[in-house]
Amino acid sequence: MRFFRAELFFIIMLVLLCGAGLMLFMQYRLIHDLGETYKSSGLSDAPLGIALMLLVAAGITGSLMLLPQIRMQVKNRGQLKIITWMISRNTKDLEQISFTDSLTGLQSKAYFDSALHEYLLQFAKIKHPVTVVMIGVERLQQLCEQRGRDAADRLLMEAALCIRNCTRYHDVLAHMGDGEFALIVPDLEAADAKKMSARICKALEECELRMGHDSHIIRAVSAVTEWNGTEKAPVLYKKARAALQSAIGTSV
């Protein structure tokens, strides 16, 4: 049976706990062997007994509660890596399509559509959550009219870099055009995905873009849409985009 690093560390911790418990037990036996000699010293062996019981409790708790959780998380991570590899392999037949957005360096909408389809297909088998986070950069058209297309492009490139720094290695981030970014967030519940989108919006606001003597703060609106387990990729994306448009309308 193969042990992962987290499990090995846990086993080492248990061995150390057992060693400490054995030493305490030997000391406890020594005290009892001394008998009256130890009692006449006025010292109590109660703390030693309590320490021994705490060590035993720690070992039992770790074995029955922590170790199964560690094994489950390691197993889920392994499944996620396999699925990510399968998705990459299954999209190789579409290499003739431009999968990279030339402006931001992110994935294109074509790649996003293909990846979303594959993620839903694979995650339906293991019944794990998939969430789509949509992010819309505000006042992009206004900046384009005031500063020109180059300024708007600079803002989009800065926003893309900022968002990418907030994502995980297996998330799929794409620039969908018109200042919209789409993020496939696998194996994360909607509540956690909302926290993630809030962190992204906050990070964007902290990315101050210098333009001559002026500076421009990137402001964005996000929307989180959770997959219901049966929807097809186009339906889920349509819902996610509608949620973003609703959020943009609310923020105005």
RAVENUR-V123758 format. One record per residue. N is the residue number from 1. SS is DSSP state (h for helix, s for strand, l for the rest). PHI is phi as a letter, one per 30 degrees, with the letter a starting at -180 (* if undefined). OMEGA is omega in radians with two decimals (none if undefined). Layout:
BEGIN
((N:SS:PHI:OMEGA) (N:SS:PHI:OMEGA))
END
This chain:
BEGIN
((1:l:*:-3.11) (2:l:d:3.08) (3:l:c:3.06) (4:l:d:-3.04) (5:h:e:-3.12) (6:h:d:3.13) (7:h:d:3.12) (8:h:d:3.09) (9:h:d:-3.14) (10:h:d:3.12) (11:h:d:3.09) (12:h:d:3.12) (13:h:d:3.12) (14:h:d:3.11) (15:h:d:3.11) (16:h:d:3.10) (17:h:d:3.12) (18:h:d:3.10) (19:h:d:3.11) (20:h:d:3.12) (21:h:d:3.12) (22:h:d:3.12) (23:h:d:3.11) (24:h:d:3.13) (25:h:d:3.11) (26:h:d:3.11) (27:h:d:3.13) (28:h:d:3.10) (29:h:d:3.13) (30:h:d:3.13) (31:h:d:-3.14) (32:h:d:3.09) (33:h:d:3.12) (34:h:d:3.06) (35:l:h:-3.04) (36:h:d:-3.14) (37:h:d:-3.13) (38:h:d:-3.13) (39:h:d:-3.13) (40:l:d:3.13) (41:l:d:3.12) (42:l:i:-3.14) (43:l:d:-3.13) (44:l:c:3.10) (45:l:c:-3.14) (46:h:d:3.13) (47:h:e:3.13) (48:h:d:3.11) (49:h:d:3.12) (50:h:d:3.13) (51:h:d:3.13) (52:h:d:3.13) (53:h:d:3.12) (54:h:d:3.10) (55:h:d:3.11) (56:h:d:3.13) (57:h:d:3.13) (58:h:d:3.12) (59:h:d:3.13) (60:h:d:3.14) (61:h:d:3.13) (62:h:d:-3.09) (63:h:d:-3.04) (64:h:c:-3.04) (65:h:c:-3.04) (66:h:d:-3.08) (67:h:d:3.08) (68:h:d:3.11) (69:h:d:3.13) (70:h:d:-3.13) (71:h:d:3.13) (72:h:d:-3.14) (73:h:d:3.11) (74:h:d:3.13) (75:h:d:3.13) (76:h:d:3.14) (77:h:d:3.10) (78:h:d:3.11) (79:h:d:-3.11) (80:h:d:3.12) (81:h:d:3.13) (82:h:d:-3.14) (83:h:d:3.12) (84:h:d:3.11) (85:h:d:-3.14) (86:h:d:3.13) (87:h:d:3.12) (88:h:d:-3.13) (89:h:d:-3.08) (90:h:d:-3.13) (91:l:c:-3.12) (92:h:d:3.14) (93:h:d:3.12) (94:h:c:-3.06) (95:l:d:3.13) (96:l:d:3.11) (97:l:d:3.10) (98:l:d:-3.08) (99:l:c:-3.09) (100:s:c:3.07) (101:l:d:-3.02) (102:l:d:-3.10) (103:l:d:-3.01) (104:l:c:-3.06) (105:l:i:3.11) (106:l:d:3.06) (107:s:d:3.13) (108:l:d:3.11) (109:h:d:3.13) (110:h:d:3.12) (111:h:d:-3.14) (112:h:e:-3.13) (113:h:e:-3.14) (114:h:d:-3.11) (115:h:d:3.14) (116:h:d:3.10) (117:h:e:-3.11) (118:h:d:3.13) (119:h:d:-3.13) (120:h:d:3.14) (121:h:d:-3.09) (122:h:d:-3.09) (123:h:d:3.03) (124:h:d:-3.12) (125:h:d:-3.10) (126:h:c:3.07) (127:l:h:3.05) (128:l:c:-3.07) (129:l:d:2.99) (130:s:b:-3.12) (131:s:b:3.06) (132:s:c:3.10) (133:s:c:3.09) (134:s:c:-3.12) (135:s:b:3.13) (136:s:c:3.11) (137:s:d:-3.07) (138:l:d:3.05) (139:l:h:3.13) (140:h:d:3.13) (141:h:d:3.11) (142:h:d:3.12) (143:h:d:3.13) (144:h:d:3.14) (145:h:d:-3.09) (146:h:d:-3.01) (147:h:c:-3.12) (148:l:j:-3.09) (149:h:d:-3.13) (150:h:d:3.13) (151:h:d:3.12) (152:h:d:3.11) (153:h:d:3.10) (154:h:d:3.13) (155:h:d:3.14) (156:h:d:3.12) (157:h:d:3.11) (158:h:d:3.12) (159:h:d:3.13) (160:h:d:3.14) (161:h:d:-3.12) (162:h:d:-3.14) (163:h:d:-3.12) (164:h:d:3.13) (165:l:d:-3.13) (166:l:c:-3.06) (167:l:c:3.09) (168:l:c:-3.01) (169:l:d:-3.09) (170:l:c:3.03) (171:l:d:3.12) (172:s:c:-3.12) (173:s:c:-3.12) (174:s:b:3.01) (175:s:c:-3.03) (176:s:c:-3.11) (177:s:j:3.10) (178:l:h:3.08) (179:l:i:3.13) (180:s:c:3.08) (181:s:b:3.12) (182:s:b:-3.08) (183:s:b:3.02) (184:s:d:-3.09) (185:s:c:-3.14) (186:s:d:3.03) (187:l:h:3.10) (188:l:b:3.13) (189:l:d:-3.07) (190:h:e:-3.13) (191:h:d:3.11) (192:h:d:3.10) (193:h:d:3.09) (194:h:d:3.07) (195:h:d:3.12) (196:h:d:3.14) (197:h:d:3.09) (198:h:d:3.09) (199:h:d:3.13) (200:h:d:3.13) (201:h:d:3.11) (202:h:d:3.12) (203:h:d:3.11) (204:h:d:3.13) (205:h:d:3.13) (206:h:d:3.08) (207:l:d:-3.10) (208:s:d:-3.09) (209:s:c:-3.14) (210:s:d:3.10) (211:s:b:-3.07) (212:l:i:3.10) (213:l:d:-3.10) (214:s:c:3.06) (215:s:b:-3.11) (216:s:b:3.10) (217:s:d:3.14) (218:l:d:3.10) (219:l:c:-3.07) (220:s:b:3.07) (221:s:b:-3.13) (222:s:b:3.07) (223:s:b:-3.10) (224:s:c:3.13) (225:s:b:-3.11) (226:s:c:3.09) (227:l:d:-3.10) (228:l:d:3.08) (229:l:j:-3.11) (230:l:b:-3.08) (231:l:d:3.00) (232:l:d:-3.07) (233:h:e:-3.14) (234:h:d:3.13) (235:h:d:3.14) (236:h:d:3.13) (237:h:d:3.11) (238:h:d:3.09) (239:h:d:-3.12) (240:h:d:-3.14) (241:h:d:3.08) (242:h:d:3.10) (243:h:d:3.11) (244:h:d:3.13) (245:h:d:3.09) (246:h:d:3.13) (247:h:d:3.10) (248:h:d:3.11) (249:h:d:3.12) (250:h:d:-3.07) (251:h:d:-3.12) (252:l:d:none))
END
